[in-house]
Amino acid sequence: MRSFFTSRNFKIFITVLVLLLISCFVAIFAISKSAAATSVAGTALSPIQRAAVFITDKVGSVFAPFKSVEKLQSQIDEKDKQLEKYREQLVDYEKMKKKISLYEETLNISEENPEYNLLGAAITGRNPSDKFGSFTISKGQLSGVKVNDPVVYGKYLVGVVKSVKPNYSVVLGVTDPQVKISVYDIVSSDSGFITNTVEVASEGNSQIANLDRKSKMAVGDIICTTGIGEVYPRDLIIGEISEIRDNEDVISRSAIIKPYIDISKITNVFVMTDR
Amino acid sequence: METMSYRREIVTSETNSRPLVVRRVWLVLIIIVTAVLQNTGVFPPEIFGFSALPLLPLAICISMFEREWAGTLICVLAGVLCDIPLATGDGFYAIFFLIICFITSLLITSRMRNNLMTAFLIGFVACLLQAVLYWLIFYIFKGYGQTLFFAYYLPCAIYTFLFMPIFYFIVRAIFAKYQTEN
């Protein structure tokens, strides 16, 4: 037994364990919230991840026309190739329209918030261990991204940067229990804080907790950020109220918010960094 | 079931170094490819909303075949790559993989035979332990509630465990091809 503790293998094990623990403690207090080993590995792996996502998207788009052709041909007997070509062009046109609409919304956000820079970033990965959809983006410290920078998709708030590495960052979604946002109802002007519980977040929703019973928030109202605290700019849209629930204490209520943007379906976002 | 056991190689001669290096390069490449596929969500796909962590069974299989310190260090690489998409708690998987793989390596060296049944046993315990620890550290200790374990993390652990036999045969094949002499 004694020889085990004096063996080379055990010494190497203890050395590596101590180094990792020191790295973890440093990460807790570091501004970037990241450990050295993870930063180095992630920086090296980030370009490969971006390439993998790019290839996956391209392979997926190769098969899409075949699915379209198969679906169309089941619905229509006789179509000539000209009509098929026009339909493909229409799809390209619609995609371009959506992109332009997104850029217009982003430009509006940029003009309304001149103190921020809008930095485009691709979503390069998702955390398989996280139930609430945190994701990694392709911009990090070297591009000026900092912890707590808001992440938007057009005029919609989709998350906040939680940890930053040299060339990538990890973002928490608005439904994550760790995220707290000061918000208001644009119809009733009532304000509150988004404080998500695990149960609500598991449904893919956010929640404004502890609403006064006299609150005028109602189903269908749109919820935006207030800008209080200067973490999130004002008037970024989060979603709409889908349900008002009574809390167990009966005195207060909670408003359940359905985010407009499904994080799992978007591939690009913008990070609002300080000028 | 046919059981096969592999003896640990002890490299004593410089002529064994080439297959050793090639083998370890292959293992590192497989870890990197698996990490990229896992972290980008390309593979394995989500099933009913549950995701898997294939790097964990891969690391355990490597530590069953590779020598203690070498296998452990390769497995720490797998852990560091698992830490990349973590928002908080950098180093969790690195430390977890270090401890689990070191213990696995010791068990195979001194107490257990290296075969598929042992891989299943160790893999099951490791997947369950990973789920429990992640849930405890990132949810319970933060006061977020107890509902997620059976609803999400336990199914994810089971899904992760399904990759044990796949990686066991892959790693065993690599070791068979690049076996070094005693």
Interface residues (C-beta under 8 A of the other chain):
Chain A: R8 N9 I12 F13 V16 L17 L20 L21 S23 C24 A27 K33 S34 A35 A37 T38 A41 G42 L45 I48 Q49 A52 V53 T56 T124 G125 R126 N127 P128 S129 D130 K131 S134 F135 T136 K162 S163 Y168 V170 V171 L172 P177 Q178 T197 V198 E199 S202
Chain B: I32 A35 V36 L37 Q38 N39 T40 G41 V42 S51 A52 L53 E68 W69 T72 L73 V76 L77 V80 L81 D83 I84 P85 L86 A87 T88 G89 D90 G91 F92 A94 I95 L98 I99 F102 Y134 Y139 K142 Y144 G145 T147 L148 A151 Y152 C156
